[in-house]
Amino acid sequence: MDKLAEYKKRYGEAMNAPRSRRGFLLAEIMTDMEREFRIPMLRDRAEKEVDSEVLRFYRLVSDSRPI
């Protein structure tokens, strides 16, 4: 299983977790992805330096987090 597929699996598990735990799990996925794929904090740099599929998924995870 490739790296991104592992994160997608974790995302599915997080989305099926109790709501009280979901935000924590999604934040953990984002932190791990930032380290693994070296995702910079600045959007312009991220768009230039990170694979587009990875960045799209990272944004999906981010948008799924409760505010």
C-alpha positions as CSV (number, residue, x, y, z in Angstrom):
1,M,0.0,0.0,0.0
2,D,1.5,3.4,-0.9
3,K,1.8,6.2,1.6
4,L,-1.2,8.2,0.4
5,A,-3.4,5.1,0.5
6,E,-2.5,4.5,4.1
7,Y,-3.6,8.1,4.9
8,K,-6.8,7.6,3.0
9,K,-7.5,4.5,5.1
10,R,-6.8,6.4,8.3
11,Y,-9.2,9.2,7.0
12,G,-12.0,6.7,6.5
13,E,-11.4,5.3,10.0
14,A,-11.4,8.9,11.5
15,M,-14.6,9.8,9.7
16,N,-16.3,6.7,11.2
17,A,-15.0,7.5,14.7
18,P,-17.2,9.1,17.3
19,R,-17.6,12.8,16.7
20,S,-15.8,13.6,20.0
21,R,-12.6,11.9,18.7
22,R,-12.8,12.8,15.0
23,G,-11.2,16.2,15.2
24,F,-8.2,14.8,17.0
25,L,-7.7,12.0,14.6
26,L,-8.0,14.3,11.6
27,A,-5.5,16.8,13.1
28,E,-3.1,13.8,13.7
29,I,-3.4,12.8,10.1
30,M,-2.6,16.3,8.9
31,T,0.4,16.6,11.2
32,D,1.7,13.2,10.0
33,M,1.2,14.2,6.3
34,E,3.0,17.5,6.9
35,R,6.0,15.6,8.1
36,E,5.9,12.8,5.6
37,F,5.3,14.9,2.5
38,R,7.0,18.0,3.7
39,I,3.9,20.2,3.2
40,P,4.9,23.8,3.9
41,M,2.6,26.2,5.7
42,L,2.4,28.7,2.9
43,R,-0.1,27.9,0.2
44,D,1.9,29.2,-2.7
45,R,4.9,27.1,-1.7
46,A,2.8,24.0,-1.1
47,E,1.3,24.3,-4.6
48,K,4.8,24.4,-6.1
49,E,6.5,21.8,-3.9
50,V,3.9,19.1,-3.1
51,D,2.3,16.6,-5.5
52,S,-1.2,17.8,-6.4
53,E,-3.0,14.6,-5.4
54,V,-1.4,14.7,-2.0
55,L,-2.3,18.4,-1.6
56,R,-5.9,17.8,-2.6
57,F,-6.3,15.0,-0.1
58,Y,-4.6,17.1,2.6
59,R,-7.1,19.9,2.0
60,L,-10.0,17.4,2.1
61,V,-8.8,16.3,5.6
62,S,-8.5,19.9,6.7
63,D,-11.9,20.8,5.4
64,S,-13.4,17.7,7.2
65,R,-12.2,19.0,10.6
66,P,-14.9,20.5,12.9
67,I,-14.4,24.2,13.6
